[in-house]
Amino acid sequence: MFNKNLLTLCIPTYNRKQIVSELIDGLLRSGVNNIADILIIDDGSKDRTYQALMQFCSYKNIQVLANESNIGYARTFMRCFDECKTEYLIMCTD
């Protein structure tokens, strides 16, 4: 799925469907997905954030995951490290 990039941008999110979608649009326009992996983890949002983000799964180096329920920022933050496949990780806010 991912290329051999050295960097992953991880974006944990919760109930921010519109804002995180705009963020991903901006990252795509900048071309950052050509040099870094983008990992978005939805923390059990009730506003269909995960479903809205699925539109980005077809883009190069973007992965969208979801927690089954809201487990909180700290545990979602730790999941970013578990799911990261690159040498470096940058946490981004949504």
Salt bridges, closest charged atoms under 4 A:
GLU83 OE2 - ARG79 NE 3.30
ASP94 OD1 - ARG16 NE 3.04
